[in-house]
Amino acid sequence: QVHLVESGGGLVQVGGSLRLSCVASGDIFAIKSMDWYRQAPGKQRELVAEIFTSGMLSGIINYADSVKGRFTISGDNAKNSAHLQMNNLKSDDTAVYYCHCKAALKGTSSIYEDYWGQGTQVTVSS
C-alpha cells in the first residue's frame, strides 16, 4: 500500500554528478527511515545510505564507506521523499539504485513494514 518511485538515474561520465529522487505515496502515517540500496550485475545488493526520518533515531544518517564524502542523502518529511546527491561518480558506482523505506500506514500506525521501489539505472562511463 506504499508505492515508491525512483527517478534521476542516467548515464554520466566519471567525476560527474547525479541526483536521485524517491517519492513515497499511499495512506502513510509515518516513515521511520528511507534508504538507498544498489545492485550491480553479479553482485549483492548493498546499502548505500540511510536516513532515519522519525522515531527515536530521527536525524541519524549512515553511509557505506565506499560513498562517504561523495554521496549525500536527504529527506523531506512533508513530501514523503528522499534524495541521493551523488558527486564525483566512479565506474564502481554503476548499478541499479533502489529506494527503500520502513513505513506505517494510517490506521496501523504501530506496524512498520518494508517497501521497495522498482529501481533506477545509474551508469558511470569511463
Secondary structure, DSSP 8 states (H G I E B T S, - for coil): --EEEEE--EEEETT--EEEEEEEESSEEEEEEEEEEEE-TTS--EEEEEEE-SSTTTT-EEE-GGGTTTEEEEEEGGGTEEEEEE-S--GGG-EEEEEEEEEEETT-TT--EEEE---EEEEEE-
